[in-house]
Amino acid sequence: MSKLKVFVGSSSEAREHDVVIRKTLEEYGIEAISWSEIFHPGDFGLDSLIKISNEINGALIIATSDDATWYRGNEYFTPRDNILFEMGLFIKALGRNKTGFILLKNLSGSSPKIPTDLAGLNLITYDVSKPAKNELKILKWINNLKQQFQTKRYFDDSLHLLKENYHKIPDSWKDDIHDHILAPFRQMSIDALRGEFTLTSGQYYNSIISQLNKSNTDSVIRAINLLPVELWEKDEQQQKYAEQNFIAIKNGALIKRIFVCEDKQNSDIMQIINEQLEKGIKVKLLSPRAFAEFNSLEDCMIISHKNKITSYLTNQYLVFSPKLRGCRLNVNYNTSKELISIFERAWTIAKDPK
């Protein structure tokens, strides 16, 4: 893959920092393009910016405290208008994930005040007194940018491979290719546009264990359990999942689990529940009849990390089996948020274990 191209924009007052940032980009395999390279005497600046936006893979805009601005009786220092304009232009052309805004601290340690509409973007606070930390922040942005293009390149290559070679495939193969590749891919693509993905049992456990491993004091895990006792006791992957729950609790996560079962419990399920209670997991019981009133709930797990919510809904075999068939992963924020709302309603009527 050829080098990624990143435009670096700044006011003339930030020229020395522009040079350092471009040098950092070059050291990590990025072709850095300076604003001085695209603006030429007699050119219309906007045309030059639009032209370069179609030729680059990312943009870093350096904001400095250049101009004094009075706002509600207080004086603030803000970037030049042209810097904010460039930021908006590149966000529109490239997307906010490929556009970074570097906030350069002044000698007093203050960063330039930026419009509140820009909150949530890739903001990089740059302190000239801490070059090592600055480099790490730039490197993190570079790695995120590269990751986006690696994923896109793999996807594009796969589609290109099929398109370019389809005419070479014998006609006798095409029904099978349609049934086993194209039709499933089309359905998976439709599901993916809704934020839903089908996982095998192995993929499911790898994914939830990875998510739990990242849990901390900002994490809330909500789970509905419909699984048989045998799966908790005999399935190796389920046991690893249970252990990771306990580690997540140690890391400060909150775990709330509803077991769907009758009030009269057998000793095996109560042993599992008591172990989870002892480890700090909050557990409640819900009868099958009460659970049936919540049509949208299934055996599921919903993991919240700050502003991200991921939900897993397991697929079980129609006949009894101590194993899972797979899972549906949903990364759509609104869908998972609605699932949390339903879970909390079920939690309010569920009973504490006796």
C-alpha positions as CSV (number, residue, x, y, z in Angstrom):
1,M,0.0,0.0,0.0
2,S,1.4,3.5,-0.9
3,K,2.0,6.1,1.7
4,L,-1.0,7.9,3.2
5,K,-1.1,11.6,2.5
6,V,-2.0,14.0,5.3
7,F,-2.4,17.8,4.9
8,V,-1.1,19.9,7.7
9,G,-2.7,23.4,8.0
10,S,-1.8,26.2,10.4
11,S,-1.5,29.9,10.7
12,S,1.9,31.5,10.1
13,E,2.3,32.0,13.8
14,A,2.4,28.2,14.3
15,R,5.0,27.6,11.5
16,E,7.7,26.1,13.8
17,H,5.2,23.6,15.3
18,D,3.9,22.8,11.8
19,V,7.4,21.7,10.9
20,V,7.8,19.5,14.0
21,I,4.4,17.8,13.4
22,R,5.1,17.2,9.7
23,K,8.5,15.7,10.7
24,T,6.7,13.3,13.1
25,L,4.3,12.2,10.4
26,E,7.1,11.5,8.0
27,E,8.9,9.5,10.6
28,Y,5.9,7.2,10.9
29,G,5.5,6.6,7.2
30,I,3.0,9.4,6.3
31,E,3.5,11.8,3.4
32,A,3.0,15.2,5.0
33,I,1.7,18.1,2.8
34,S,2.2,21.6,4.1
35,W,-0.2,24.4,3.4
36,S,2.7,26.3,1.9
37,E,3.0,23.6,-0.8
38,I,-0.6,24.1,-2.1
39,F,-1.0,27.9,-2.0
40,H,0.7,29.7,-4.9
41,P,0.7,33.5,-5.8
42,G,-2.4,34.3,-7.9
43,D,-4.3,31.1,-6.9
44,F,-7.7,31.3,-5.3
45,G,-7.2,29.8,-1.9
46,L,-10.6,28.0,-1.7
47,D,-9.9,26.2,-5.1
48,S,-6.5,25.0,-3.7
49,L,-8.1,23.6,-0.6
50,I,-10.9,21.8,-2.5
51,K,-8.3,20.4,-4.9
52,I,-6.0,19.1,-2.1
53,S,-9.0,17.6,-0.2
54,N,-9.6,15.3,-3.1
55,E,-5.9,14.1,-3.1
56,I,-5.3,13.4,0.6
57,N,-6.3,10.7,3.1
58,G,-6.3,12.8,6.2
59,A,-5.8,16.3,7.6
60,L,-4.3,17.8,10.8
61,I,-5.2,21.4,11.5
62,I,-3.2,23.4,14.1
63,A,-5.1,25.9,16.1
64,T,-3.3,28.6,18.1
65,S,-4.5,31.4,20.3
66,D,-4.2,34.1,17.7
67,D,-7.1,36.5,18.1
68,A,-8.7,38.0,21.2
69,T,-12.5,37.5,21.4
70,W,-14.9,38.9,23.9
71,Y,-17.7,36.5,24.9
72,R,-20.3,37.3,27.7
73,G,-18.0,39.8,29.3
74,N,-14.9,37.7,29.2
75,E,-11.8,37.8,27.0
76,Y,-10.8,34.6,25.2
77,F,-8.2,33.8,22.6
78,T,-9.4,31.9,19.5
79,P,-7.9,30.5,16.3
80,R,-8.0,32.5,13.1
81,D,-11.2,32.3,11.1
82,N,-9.4,30.7,8.2
83,I,-8.2,27.8,10.5
84,L,-11.8,27.1,11.6
85,F,-12.9,27.3,8.0
86,E,-10.2,24.8,6.9
87,M,-11.3,22.4,9.7
88,G,-14.9,22.5,8.5
89,L,-13.9,22.0,4.9
90,F,-11.8,18.9,5.6
91,I,-14.4,17.4,8.0
92,K,-16.9,17.7,5.1
93,A,-14.5,16.3,2.5
94,L,-12.8,13.5,4.6
95,G,-15.1,12.9,7.6
96,R,-14.4,13.7,11.2
97,N,-12.5,10.4,11.9
98,K,-9.8,11.4,9.3
99,T,-9.5,15.0,10.4
100,G,-7.6,16.0,13.6
101,F,-7.7,19.4,15.4
102,I,-4.4,20.2,17.2
103,L,-5.0,22.7,20.1
104,L,-1.6,24.4,20.7
105,K,-1.2,25.6,24.3
106,N,0.2,29.1,24.8
107,L,2.9,30.0,27.3
108,S,0.4,30.4,30.1
109,G,-0.8,26.8,29.5
110,S,-4.2,27.8,28.0
111,S,-5.6,26.2,24.8
112,P,-7.4,28.3,22.2
113,K,-11.2,28.5,22.8
114,I,-13.1,26.7,20.0
115,P,-16.8,26.6,19.1
116,T,-18.8,24.1,21.2
117,D,-20.0,22.5,17.9
118,L,-16.5,21.0,17.5
119,A,-16.6,19.1,20.8
120,G,-16.3,15.4,20.2
121,L,-13.9,15.7,17.3
122,N,-10.4,14.3,17.2
123,L,-9.0,17.1,19.5
124,I,-5.3,16.8,20.2
125,T,-3.9,19.0,23.0
126,Y,-0.4,20.0,22.1
127,D,2.0,21.2,24.8
128,V,5.3,22.4,23.5
129,S,7.0,21.6,26.9
130,K,6.1,17.9,26.5
131,P,7.4,16.7,23.1
132,A,7.4,13.0,24.0
133,K,3.7,13.1,24.9
134,N,2.9,15.2,21.8
135,E,4.5,12.5,19.7
136,L,2.5,9.8,21.3
137,K,-0.7,11.7,20.7
138,I,0.2,12.2,17.0
139,L,1.2,8.5,16.7
140,K,-2.2,7.4,18.1
141,W,-4.0,9.6,15.5
142,I,-1.8,8.1,12.8
143,N,-2.6,4.5,13.8
144,N,-6.3,5.3,13.9
145,L,-6.1,6.7,10.4
146,K,-4.1,3.7,9.1
147,Q,-6.6,1.3,10.6
148,Q,-9.4,2.9,8.7
149,F,-7.6,2.5,5.4
150,Q,-6.5,-1.0,6.1
151,T,-10.1,-2.1,6.7
152,K,-11.3,-0.3,3.6
153,R,-8.5,-1.7,1.5
154,Y,-9.3,-5.3,2.5
155,F,-13.0,-4.7,1.7
156,D,-12.3,-3.1,-1.6
157,D,-9.8,-5.8,-2.6
158,S,-12.3,-8.5,-1.8
159,L,-15.0,-6.9,-4.0
160,H,-12.5,-6.2,-6.8
161,L,-11.3,-9.8,-6.7
162,L,-14.8,-11.2,-7.2
163,K,-15.8,-8.6,-9.8
164,E,-12.7,-9.0,-11.9
165,N,-12.7,-12.8,-11.9
166,Y,-16.4,-13.6,-12.0
167,H,-16.4,-14.1,-15.8
168,K,-13.7,-16.8,-15.4
169,I,-15.8,-19.0,-13.1
170,P,-17.4,-22.0,-14.8
171,D,-21.1,-21.7,-15.1
172,S,-21.6,-25.0,-13.2
173,W,-20.1,-23.3,-10.1
174,K,-22.2,-20.1,-10.2
175,D,-25.3,-21.5,-8.4
176,D,-23.1,-22.6,-5.5
177,I,-21.3,-19.3,-5.4
178,H,-24.7,-17.5,-5.4
179,D,-26.1,-19.7,-2.6
180,H,-23.0,-19.9,-0.4
181,I,-21.3,-16.5,-1.0
182,L,-23.4,-13.9,-2.7
183,A,-26.8,-14.5,-1.0
184,P,-25.4,-14.8,2.5
185,F,-23.1,-11.7,1.9
186,R,-26.1,-9.7,0.7
187,Q,-28.1,-10.6,3.8
188,M,-25.1,-9.9,6.1
189,S,-24.6,-6.5,4.4
190,I,-28.3,-5.6,5.0
191,D,-27.9,-6.7,8.7
192,A,-24.7,-4.7,9.0
193,L,-26.3,-1.5,7.8
194,R,-28.6,-1.9,10.8
195,G,-25.6,-2.5,13.1
196,E,-26.3,-6.2,13.5
197,F,-23.9,-9.1,12.9
198,T,-24.2,-12.9,13.2
199,L,-21.4,-14.6,15.2
200,T,-20.5,-18.2,15.7
201,S,-20.3,-19.6,19.2
202,G,-16.6,-19.2,19.2
203,Q,-16.7,-15.6,17.8
204,Y,-19.3,-14.8,20.5
205,Y,-17.2,-15.9,23.4
206,N,-14.1,-14.3,22.0
207,S,-15.9,-11.0,21.6
208,I,-17.6,-10.8,25.0
209,I,-14.5,-11.9,26.8
210,S,-12.5,-9.2,25.0
211,Q,-15.2,-6.6,26.0
212,L,-15.2,-7.7,29.6
213,N,-11.4,-7.6,29.7
214,K,-11.7,-3.8,28.8
215,S,-14.2,-3.2,31.6
216,N,-13.5,-0.6,34.3
217,T,-15.4,1.7,36.7
218,D,-17.2,3.3,33.7
219,S,-18.6,-0.1,32.6
220,V,-22.1,-1.5,33.3
221,I,-23.0,-5.0,32.2
222,R,-26.6,-6.2,32.1
223,A,-27.4,-9.8,31.3
224,I,-30.5,-12.0,31.0
225,N,-29.8,-15.7,31.6
226,L,-32.0,-18.4,30.0
227,L,-29.2,-20.9,29.6
228,P,-29.3,-24.4,31.2
229,V,-27.3,-25.2,34.3
230,E,-25.3,-27.8,32.2
231,L,-23.8,-25.0,30.0
232,W,-22.5,-23.1,33.1
233,E,-21.1,-26.3,34.6
234,K,-19.7,-28.2,31.5
235,D,-19.0,-25.8,28.7
236,E,-15.4,-24.6,28.8
237,Q,-16.1,-21.3,27.0
238,Q,-18.9,-20.5,29.3
239,Q,-16.7,-21.1,32.3
240,K,-14.0,-18.8,30.9
241,Y,-16.8,-16.2,30.4
242,A,-17.9,-16.6,34.0
243,E,-14.3,-16.1,35.2
244,Q,-14.0,-13.0,33.1
245,N,-17.1,-11.6,34.8
246,F,-15.4,-11.9,38.2
247,I,-12.3,-10.1,36.8
248,A,-14.5,-7.3,35.5
249,I,-16.0,-6.9,39.0
250,K,-12.5,-6.6,40.4
251,N,-11.8,-3.9,37.8
252,G,-14.7,-1.8,39.1
253,A,-17.5,-2.8,36.6
254,L,-21.1,-3.1,37.7
255,I,-22.8,-6.4,36.6
256,K,-26.5,-6.9,36.9
257,R,-27.8,-10.4,35.9
258,I,-31.4,-11.7,35.8
259,F,-31.9,-15.5,36.0
260,V,-35.1,-16.5,34.4
261,C,-36.4,-19.5,36.5
262,E,-39.1,-20.5,38.9
263,D,-39.1,-19.5,42.5
264,K,-38.4,-23.1,43.6
265,Q,-34.8,-23.5,42.6
266,N,-32.8,-26.6,42.3
267,S,-29.6,-26.7,44.2
268,D,-27.4,-26.6,41.1
269,I,-28.7,-23.2,39.8
270,M,-28.7,-21.7,43.3
271,Q,-25.0,-22.7,43.7
272,I,-24.2,-20.7,40.5
273,I,-26.3,-17.8,41.7
274,N,-24.7,-17.8,45.2
275,E,-21.2,-17.9,43.7
276,Q,-21.9,-14.9,41.5
277,L,-23.4,-13.0,44.5
278,E,-20.3,-13.7,46.6
279,K,-18.1,-12.3,43.8
280,G,-20.1,-9.0,43.7
281,I,-22.5,-9.6,40.8
282,K,-26.0,-8.2,41.4
283,V,-28.5,-11.0,40.8
284,K,-32.3,-11.1,40.6
285,L,-34.8,-13.8,39.7
286,L,-37.6,-13.5,37.2
287,S,-40.3,-16.2,36.6
288,P,-40.8,-17.4,33.0
289,R,-44.4,-16.1,33.1
290,A,-43.2,-12.6,34.0
291,F,-40.4,-12.8,31.5
292,A,-42.8,-13.6,28.7
293,E,-44.4,-10.2,29.1
294,F,-41.2,-8.6,27.8
295,N,-41.4,-9.6,24.1
296,S,-38.1,-7.9,23.2
297,L,-36.0,-9.6,25.8
298,E,-34.0,-12.7,25.1
299,D,-30.9,-14.4,26.6
300,C,-28.6,-11.4,26.2
301,M,-25.8,-9.3,27.5
302,I,-25.6,-5.5,27.1
303,I,-22.2,-3.8,27.8
304,S,-22.0,-0.1,28.3
305,H,-18.7,1.7,28.2
306,K,-19.2,5.5,28.5
307,N,-20.9,6.5,25.3
308,K,-20.7,3.1,23.6
309,I,-23.3,0.3,24.0
310,T,-22.9,-3.2,22.6
311,S,-25.5,-5.9,22.9
312,Y,-25.3,-9.6,22.4
313,L,-28.4,-11.9,21.9
314,T,-27.6,-15.6,21.9
315,N,-29.0,-18.1,19.5
316,Q,-29.8,-21.5,21.2
317,Y,-30.6,-24.9,19.7
318,L,-34.2,-25.7,19.4
319,V,-33.6,-29.0,21.3
320,F,-31.7,-29.2,24.5
321,S,-28.0,-28.8,24.2
322,P,-25.3,-27.7,26.7
323,K,-23.8,-25.5,24.0
324,L,-24.8,-22.3,22.2
325,R,-25.4,-22.2,18.4
326,G,-24.2,-18.6,18.0
327,C,-25.1,-15.0,18.7
328,R,-26.4,-11.8,17.2
329,L,-24.1,-8.8,17.9
330,N,-25.7,-5.3,17.7
331,V,-23.6,-2.2,17.8
332,N,-26.5,0.2,17.0
333,Y,-26.5,2.7,19.9
334,N,-30.3,3.4,19.9
335,T,-31.2,-0.3,19.6
336,S,-29.0,-1.3,22.5
337,K,-30.2,1.7,24.6
338,E,-33.8,0.6,24.1
339,L,-32.8,-2.9,25.2
340,I,-31.3,-1.4,28.4
341,S,-34.6,0.4,29.1
342,I,-36.6,-2.8,28.8
343,F,-34.0,-4.7,31.0
344,E,-34.4,-2.1,33.7
345,R,-38.2,-2.5,33.7
346,A,-37.7,-6.2,34.1
347,W,-35.2,-5.6,36.9
348,T,-37.7,-3.6,38.9
349,I,-40.1,-6.5,39.1
350,A,-37.6,-9.3,39.4
351,K,-37.0,-10.7,42.9
352,D,-33.9,-11.0,45.1
353,P,-32.7,-14.6,45.5
354,K,-33.9,-16.1,48.8
